[in-house]
Amino acid sequence: MTGNKLSVKKTGTTLYIYLGYQLSIENAPDLQEELNAYTNQDIEEIVFDATDLVHLSSIGIRVIMFAHNKFRKEPRIVFVNCAKAIYDTLDLVGITNLIRFVEQESGDEESPDSEWKEKLEELRRQDLEDFAAHNDVVVYQMKMGDNTEE
């Protein structure tokens, strides 16, 4: 699961963060650095899209705690579509009481959190487009290499 990119978007006083497949040593420092840019702003809520999250390391947990503790106001932390294994990890370290867990089903357009769904879907779509563009370049380079060997 290399190349997992995170996406962050600010709308008003809310940060929307798409976590991708993992929050670990590979990408957690980048997320923390990006969060640093928002610490002097009035962030009231941080929404983590955990829909695709399958791996959360201790450094990833540290970044979540950073998000909770380092802003002017302690913002509400929301995890959207958190897998049970990820929830269990957060529960084991004792921070589930700091997090609001929300489940969003696809097609639930009338939920009060539909704005979240729209923002998070936009982040996922951008991540997928970036991934596809990168892989197109890799495939093209591979084809070029194949042609020169013939």
Rosetta constraint file for C-alpha pairs under 8 A:
AtomPair CA 1 CA 21 HARMONIC 7.21 0.50
AtomPair CA 1 CA 22 HARMONIC 7.73 0.50
AtomPair CA 2 CA 26 HARMONIC 7.89 0.50
AtomPair CA 4 CA 20 HARMONIC 6.15 0.50
AtomPair CA 4 CA 21 HARMONIC 6.47 0.50
AtomPair CA 4 CA 22 HARMONIC 6.88 0.50
AtomPair CA 4 CA 27 HARMONIC 7.30 0.50
AtomPair CA 5 CA 19 HARMONIC 7.57 0.50
AtomPair CA 5 CA 20 HARMONIC 6.46 0.50
AtomPair CA 5 CA 27 HARMONIC 7.25 0.50
AtomPair CA 5 CA 127 HARMONIC 6.81 0.50
AtomPair CA 6 CA 17 HARMONIC 7.05 0.50
AtomPair CA 6 CA 18 HARMONIC 5.65 0.50
AtomPair CA 6 CA 19 HARMONIC 5.22 0.50
AtomPair CA 6 CA 20 HARMONIC 6.07 0.50
AtomPair CA 6 CA 27 HARMONIC 7.42 0.50
AtomPair CA 6 CA 31 HARMONIC 7.17 0.50
AtomPair CA 6 CA 127 HARMONIC 7.68 0.50
AtomPair CA 7 CA 16 HARMONIC 7.95 0.50
AtomPair CA 7 CA 17 HARMONIC 5.57 0.50
AtomPair CA 7 CA 18 HARMONIC 5.06 0.50
AtomPair CA 7 CA 19 HARMONIC 7.02 0.50
AtomPair CA 7 CA 123 HARMONIC 6.01 0.50
AtomPair CA 7 CA 124 HARMONIC 7.94 0.50
AtomPair CA 7 CA 127 HARMONIC 7.10 0.50
AtomPair CA 8 CA 15 HARMONIC 6.77 0.50
AtomPair CA 8 CA 16 HARMONIC 5.64 0.50
AtomPair CA 8 CA 17 HARMONIC 4.54 0.50
AtomPair CA 8 CA 18 HARMONIC 6.55 0.50
AtomPair CA 8 CA 123 HARMONIC 7.62 0.50
AtomPair CA 9 CA 15 HARMONIC 5.73 0.50
AtomPair CA 9 CA 16 HARMONIC 5.18 0.50
AtomPair CA 9 CA 17 HARMONIC 6.58 0.50
AtomPair CA 9 CA 123 HARMONIC 7.80 0.50
AtomPair CA 10 CA 14 HARMONIC 5.73 0.50
AtomPair CA 10 CA 15 HARMONIC 4.46 0.50
AtomPair CA 10 CA 16 HARMONIC 6.18 0.50
AtomPair CA 11 CA 15 HARMONIC 6.43 0.50
AtomPair CA 11 CA 16 HARMONIC 7.74 0.50
AtomPair CA 13 CA 42 HARMONIC 5.98 0.50
AtomPair CA 13 CA 43 HARMONIC 4.60 0.50
AtomPair CA 13 CA 44 HARMONIC 5.39 0.50
AtomPair CA 13 CA 45 HARMONIC 6.62 0.50
AtomPair CA 14 CA 43 HARMONIC 5.78 0.50
AtomPair CA 14 CA 44 HARMONIC 6.05 0.50
AtomPair CA 14 CA 45 HARMONIC 4.79 0.50
AtomPair CA 14 CA 46 HARMONIC 5.70 0.50
AtomPair CA 14 CA 47 HARMONIC 7.26 0.50
AtomPair CA 15 CA 43 HARMONIC 7.10 0.50
AtomPair CA 15 CA 45 HARMONIC 6.41 0.50
AtomPair CA 15 CA 46 HARMONIC 4.76 0.50
AtomPair CA 15 CA 47 HARMONIC 6.08 0.50
AtomPair CA 16 CA 46 HARMONIC 6.11 0.50
AtomPair CA 16 CA 47 HARMONIC 4.86 0.50
AtomPair CA 16 CA 48 HARMONIC 6.20 0.50
AtomPair CA 16 CA 49 HARMONIC 7.46 0.50
AtomPair CA 16 CA 116 HARMONIC 7.72 0.50
AtomPair CA 16 CA 119 HARMONIC 7.09 0.50
AtomPair CA 16 CA 120 HARMONIC 6.71 0.50
AtomPair CA 17 CA 46 HARMONIC 7.43 0.50
AtomPair CA 17 CA 47 HARMONIC 6.02 0.50
AtomPair CA 17 CA 48 HARMONIC 4.81 0.50
AtomPair CA 17 CA 49 HARMONIC 5.95 0.50
AtomPair CA 17 CA 120 HARMONIC 7.47 0.50
AtomPair CA 17 CA 123 HARMONIC 7.87 0.50
AtomPair CA 18 CA 48 HARMONIC 6.01 0.50
AtomPair CA 18 CA 49 HARMONIC 4.73 0.50
AtomPair CA 18 CA 50 HARMONIC 6.95 0.50
AtomPair CA 18 CA 120 HARMONIC 6.50 0.50
AtomPair CA 18 CA 123 HARMONIC 6.23 0.50
AtomPair CA 18 CA 124 HARMONIC 6.73 0.50
AtomPair CA 19 CA 23 HARMONIC 6.58 0.50
AtomPair CA 19 CA 48 HARMONIC 6.66 0.50
AtomPair CA 19 CA 49 HARMONIC 5.90 0.50
AtomPair CA 19 CA 50 HARMONIC 5.88 0.50
AtomPair CA 19 CA 52 HARMONIC 7.41 0.50
AtomPair CA 19 CA 53 HARMONIC 6.38 0.50
AtomPair CA 20 CA 49 HARMONIC 7.94 0.50
AtomPair CA 20 CA 50 HARMONIC 7.15 0.50
AtomPair CA 20 CA 51 HARMONIC 7.75 0.50
AtomPair CA 20 CA 52 HARMONIC 5.46 0.50
AtomPair CA 20 CA 53 HARMONIC 5.64 0.50
AtomPair CA 20 CA 124 HARMONIC 7.95 0.50
AtomPair CA 21 CA 52 HARMONIC 5.12 0.50
AtomPair CA 21 CA 53 HARMONIC 4.20 0.50
AtomPair CA 21 CA 54 HARMONIC 5.45 0.50
AtomPair CA 21 CA 55 HARMONIC 6.54 0.50
AtomPair CA 22 CA 27 HARMONIC 7.98 0.50
AtomPair CA 22 CA 53 HARMONIC 5.38 0.50
AtomPair CA 22 CA 54 HARMONIC 5.93 0.50
AtomPair CA 22 CA 55 HARMONIC 4.56 0.50
AtomPair CA 22 CA 56 HARMONIC 5.84 0.50
AtomPair CA 23 CA 27 HARMONIC 6.15 0.50
AtomPair CA 23 CA 28 HARMONIC 5.57 0.50
AtomPair CA 23 CA 53 HARMONIC 7.61 0.50
AtomPair CA 23 CA 55 HARMONIC 6.33 0.50
AtomPair CA 23 CA 56 HARMONIC 5.02 0.50
AtomPair CA 23 CA 57 HARMONIC 6.38 0.50
AtomPair CA 23 CA 59 HARMONIC 7.81 0.50
AtomPair CA 23 CA 60 HARMONIC 4.96 0.50
AtomPair CA 24 CA 28 HARMONIC 5.31 0.50
AtomPair CA 24 CA 55 HARMONIC 7.36 0.50
AtomPair CA 24 CA 56 HARMONIC 6.00 0.50
AtomPair CA 24 CA 57 HARMONIC 4.98 0.50
AtomPair CA 24 CA 58 HARMONIC 7.40 0.50
AtomPair CA 24 CA 59 HARMONIC 5.99 0.50
AtomPair CA 24 CA 60 HARMONIC 5.18 0.50
AtomPair CA 25 CA 29 HARMONIC 6.76 0.50
AtomPair CA 25 CA 57 HARMONIC 7.46 0.50
AtomPair CA 25 CA 59 HARMONIC 6.27 0.50
AtomPair CA 25 CA 60 HARMONIC 7.36 0.50
AtomPair CA 27 CA 31 HARMONIC 6.43 0.50
AtomPair CA 28 CA 32 HARMONIC 6.17 0.50
AtomPair CA 28 CA 59 HARMONIC 6.53 0.50
AtomPair CA 28 CA 60 HARMONIC 5.46 0.50
AtomPair CA 28 CA 63 HARMONIC 6.54 0.50
AtomPair CA 29 CA 33 HARMONIC 6.13 0.50
AtomPair CA 29 CA 63 HARMONIC 7.79 0.50
AtomPair CA 30 CA 34 HARMONIC 6.19 0.50
AtomPair CA 31 CA 35 HARMONIC 6.08 0.50
AtomPair CA 31 CA 63 HARMONIC 7.48 0.50
AtomPair CA 32 CA 36 HARMONIC 6.20 0.50
AtomPair CA 32 CA 63 HARMONIC 5.85 0.50
AtomPair CA 32 CA 66 HARMONIC 7.54 0.50
AtomPair CA 32 CA 67 HARMONIC 7.97 0.50
AtomPair CA 33 CA 37 HARMONIC 7.03 0.50
AtomPair CA 34 CA 38 HARMONIC 7.45 0.50
AtomPair CA 35 CA 39 HARMONIC 6.67 0.50
AtomPair CA 35 CA 67 HARMONIC 7.15 0.50
AtomPair CA 38 CA 43 HARMONIC 7.47 0.50
AtomPair CA 38 CA 71 HARMONIC 7.85 0.50
AtomPair CA 39 CA 43 HARMONIC 7.77 0.50
AtomPair CA 39 CA 70 HARMONIC 6.56 0.50
AtomPair CA 39 CA 71 HARMONIC 4.80 0.50
AtomPair CA 39 CA 72 HARMONIC 6.78 0.50
AtomPair CA 40 CA 71 HARMONIC 6.90 0.50
AtomPair CA 40 CA 72 HARMONIC 6.72 0.50
AtomPair CA 41 CA 71 HARMONIC 7.83 0.50
AtomPair CA 41 CA 72 HARMONIC 7.64 0.50
AtomPair CA 42 CA 71 HARMONIC 7.94 0.50
AtomPair CA 42 CA 72 HARMONIC 7.06 0.50
AtomPair CA 42 CA 73 HARMONIC 7.40 0.50
AtomPair CA 43 CA 71 HARMONIC 7.21 0.50
AtomPair CA 43 CA 72 HARMONIC 7.96 0.50
AtomPair CA 43 CA 73 HARMONIC 7.36 0.50
AtomPair CA 43 CA 75 HARMONIC 6.22 0.50
AtomPair CA 44 CA 73 HARMONIC 7.02 0.50
AtomPair CA 44 CA 74 HARMONIC 7.36 0.50
AtomPair CA 44 CA 75 HARMONIC 4.45 0.50
AtomPair CA 44 CA 76 HARMONIC 6.20 0.50
AtomPair CA 45 CA 75 HARMONIC 4.80 0.50
AtomPair CA 45 CA 76 HARMONIC 4.55 0.50
AtomPair CA 45 CA 77 HARMONIC 5.96 0.50
AtomPair CA 45 CA 78 HARMONIC 7.43 0.50
AtomPair CA 46 CA 67 HARMONIC 7.75 0.50
AtomPair CA 46 CA 75 HARMONIC 6.55 0.50
AtomPair CA 46 CA 76 HARMONIC 6.18 0.50
AtomPair CA 46 CA 77 HARMONIC 5.01 0.50
AtomPair CA 46 CA 78 HARMONIC 6.15 0.50
AtomPair CA 47 CA 77 HARMONIC 6.12 0.50
AtomPair CA 47 CA 78 HARMONIC 4.69 0.50
AtomPair CA 47 CA 79 HARMONIC 6.00 0.50
AtomPair CA 47 CA 80 HARMONIC 7.13 0.50
AtomPair CA 47 CA 116 HARMONIC 7.81 0.50
AtomPair CA 48 CA 77 HARMONIC 7.58 0.50
AtomPair CA 48 CA 78 HARMONIC 5.98 0.50
AtomPair CA 48 CA 79 HARMONIC 4.84 0.50
AtomPair CA 48 CA 80 HARMONIC 6.16 0.50
AtomPair CA 49 CA 79 HARMONIC 6.04 0.50
AtomPair CA 49 CA 80 HARMONIC 4.95 0.50
AtomPair CA 49 CA 81 HARMONIC 6.83 0.50
AtomPair CA 49 CA 82 HARMONIC 7.86 0.50
AtomPair CA 49 CA 120 HARMONIC 6.53 0.50
AtomPair CA 50 CA 79 HARMONIC 6.24 0.50
AtomPair CA 50 CA 80 HARMONIC 5.61 0.50
AtomPair CA 50 CA 81 HARMONIC 5.52 0.50
AtomPair CA 50 CA 82 HARMONIC 5.09 0.50
AtomPair CA 50 CA 83 HARMONIC 7.49 0.50
AtomPair CA 51 CA 80 HARMONIC 6.60 0.50
AtomPair CA 51 CA 81 HARMONIC 4.79 0.50
AtomPair CA 51 CA 82 HARMONIC 6.08 0.50
AtomPair CA 51 CA 83 HARMONIC 7.42 0.50
AtomPair CA 53 CA 82 HARMONIC 7.46 0.50
AtomPair CA 53 CA 83 HARMONIC 7.41 0.50
AtomPair CA 53 CA 86 HARMONIC 7.84 0.50
AtomPair CA 54 CA 83 HARMONIC 7.45 0.50
AtomPair CA 54 CA 85 HARMONIC 7.96 0.50
AtomPair CA 54 CA 86 HARMONIC 7.15 0.50
AtomPair CA 55 CA 86 HARMONIC 7.41 0.50
AtomPair CA 56 CA 60 HARMONIC 5.76 0.50
AtomPair CA 56 CA 61 HARMONIC 7.02 0.50
AtomPair CA 56 CA 86 HARMONIC 6.78 0.50
AtomPair CA 57 CA 61 HARMONIC 6.48 0.50
AtomPair CA 58 CA 62 HARMONIC 6.25 0.50
AtomPair CA 59 CA 63 HARMONIC 6.38 0.50
AtomPair CA 60 CA 64 HARMONIC 6.50 0.50
AtomPair CA 61 CA 65 HARMONIC 6.32 0.50
AtomPair CA 61 CA 90 HARMONIC 7.65 0.50
AtomPair CA 62 CA 66 HARMONIC 6.08 0.50
AtomPair CA 63 CA 67 HARMONIC 6.16 0.50
AtomPair CA 64 CA 68 HARMONIC 6.39 0.50
AtomPair CA 65 CA 69 HARMONIC 6.07 0.50
AtomPair CA 66 CA 70 HARMONIC 5.55 0.50
AtomPair CA 67 CA 71 HARMONIC 6.86 0.50
AtomPair CA 67 CA 75 HARMONIC 7.84 0.50
AtomPair CA 68 CA 74 HARMONIC 5.55 0.50
AtomPair CA 68 CA 75 HARMONIC 6.11 0.50
AtomPair CA 68 CA 76 HARMONIC 7.52 0.50
AtomPair CA 68 CA 77 HARMONIC 6.84 0.50
AtomPair CA 69 CA 74 HARMONIC 5.89 0.50
AtomPair CA 70 CA 74 HARMONIC 7.38 0.50
AtomPair CA 71 CA 75 HARMONIC 7.12 0.50
AtomPair CA 76 CA 98 HARMONIC 7.81 0.50
AtomPair CA 76 CA 99 HARMONIC 7.19 0.50
AtomPair CA 76 CA 100 HARMONIC 7.62 0.50
AtomPair CA 77 CA 98 HARMONIC 6.87 0.50
AtomPair CA 77 CA 99 HARMONIC 5.02 0.50
AtomPair CA 77 CA 100 HARMONIC 6.20 0.50
AtomPair CA 78 CA 99 HARMONIC 5.58 0.50
AtomPair CA 78 CA 100 HARMONIC 4.69 0.50
AtomPair CA 78 CA 101 HARMONIC 5.81 0.50
AtomPair CA 78 CA 102 HARMONIC 7.06 0.50
AtomPair CA 79 CA 99 HARMONIC 6.88 0.50
AtomPair CA 79 CA 100 HARMONIC 6.26 0.50
AtomPair CA 79 CA 101 HARMONIC 4.95 0.50
AtomPair CA 79 CA 102 HARMONIC 6.15 0.50
AtomPair CA 80 CA 101 HARMONIC 6.09 0.50
AtomPair CA 80 CA 102 HARMONIC 4.82 0.50
AtomPair CA 80 CA 103 HARMONIC 5.69 0.50
AtomPair CA 80 CA 104 HARMONIC 6.84 0.50
AtomPair CA 81 CA 101 HARMONIC 7.47 0.50
AtomPair CA 81 CA 102 HARMONIC 6.15 0.50
AtomPair CA 81 CA 103 HARMONIC 4.73 0.50
AtomPair CA 81 CA 104 HARMONIC 6.22 0.50
AtomPair CA 82 CA 86 HARMONIC 6.44 0.50
AtomPair CA 82 CA 87 HARMONIC 6.37 0.50
AtomPair CA 82 CA 101 HARMONIC 7.11 0.50
AtomPair CA 82 CA 102 HARMONIC 7.76 0.50
AtomPair CA 82 CA 103 HARMONIC 7.47 0.50
AtomPair CA 83 CA 87 HARMONIC 6.22 0.50
AtomPair CA 84 CA 88 HARMONIC 5.96 0.50
AtomPair CA 85 CA 89 HARMONIC 6.29 0.50
AtomPair CA 86 CA 90 HARMONIC 6.32 0.50
AtomPair CA 87 CA 91 HARMONIC 6.00 0.50
AtomPair CA 87 CA 96 HARMONIC 7.53 0.50
AtomPair CA 88 CA 92 HARMONIC 5.99 0.50
AtomPair CA 89 CA 93 HARMONIC 6.54 0.50
AtomPair CA 90 CA 94 HARMONIC 6.31 0.50
AtomPair CA 90 CA 95 HARMONIC 5.74 0.50
AtomPair CA 90 CA 96 HARMONIC 5.80 0.50
AtomPair CA 91 CA 95 HARMONIC 5.96 0.50
AtomPair CA 91 CA 96 HARMONIC 5.20 0.50
AtomPair CA 95 CA 99 HARMONIC 7.01 0.50
AtomPair CA 96 CA 100 HARMONIC 7.68 0.50
AtomPair CA 104 CA 108 HARMONIC 6.92 0.50
AtomPair CA 104 CA 117 HARMONIC 7.47 0.50
AtomPair CA 108 CA 114 HARMONIC 7.55 0.50
AtomPair CA 109 CA 114 HARMONIC 5.78 0.50
AtomPair CA 110 CA 114 HARMONIC 6.55 0.50
AtomPair CA 113 CA 117 HARMONIC 6.54 0.50
AtomPair CA 114 CA 118 HARMONIC 6.23 0.50
AtomPair CA 115 CA 119 HARMONIC 6.26 0.50
AtomPair CA 116 CA 120 HARMONIC 5.90 0.50
AtomPair CA 117 CA 121 HARMONIC 5.89 0.50
AtomPair CA 118 CA 122 HARMONIC 6.23 0.50
AtomPair CA 119 CA 123 HARMONIC 6.43 0.50
AtomPair CA 120 CA 124 HARMONIC 6.23 0.50
AtomPair CA 121 CA 125 HARMONIC 6.08 0.50
AtomPair CA 122 CA 126 HARMONIC 6.22 0.50
AtomPair CA 123 CA 127 HARMONIC 6.18 0.50
AtomPair CA 124 CA 128 HARMONIC 6.16 0.50
AtomPair CA 125 CA 129 HARMONIC 6.18 0.50
AtomPair CA 126 CA 130 HARMONIC 6.15 0.50
AtomPair CA 127 CA 131 HARMONIC 6.13 0.50
AtomPair CA 128 CA 132 HARMONIC 6.04 0.50
AtomPair CA 129 CA 133 HARMONIC 6.06 0.50
AtomPair CA 130 CA 134 HARMONIC 6.19 0.50
AtomPair CA 131 CA 135 HARMONIC 6.19 0.50
AtomPair CA 132 CA 136 HARMONIC 6.06 0.50
AtomPair CA 133 CA 137 HARMONIC 6.54 0.50
AtomPair CA 134 CA 138 HARMONIC 6.44 0.50
AtomPair CA 135 CA 139 HARMONIC 5.99 0.50
AtomPair CA 136 CA 140 HARMONIC 6.03 0.50
AtomPair CA 137 CA 141 HARMONIC 6.10 0.50
AtomPair CA 138 CA 142 HARMONIC 6.14 0.50
AtomPair CA 139 CA 143 HARMONIC 6.13 0.50
AtomPair CA 140 CA 144 HARMONIC 6.13 0.50
AtomPair CA 141 CA 145 HARMONIC 6.20 0.50
AtomPair CA 142 CA 146 HARMONIC 6.17 0.50
AtomPair CA 143 CA 147 HARMONIC 6.17 0.50
AtomPair CA 144 CA 148 HARMONIC 6.42 0.50
AtomPair CA 145 CA 149 HARMONIC 6.52 0.50
AtomPair CA 146 CA 150 HARMONIC 6.79 0.50
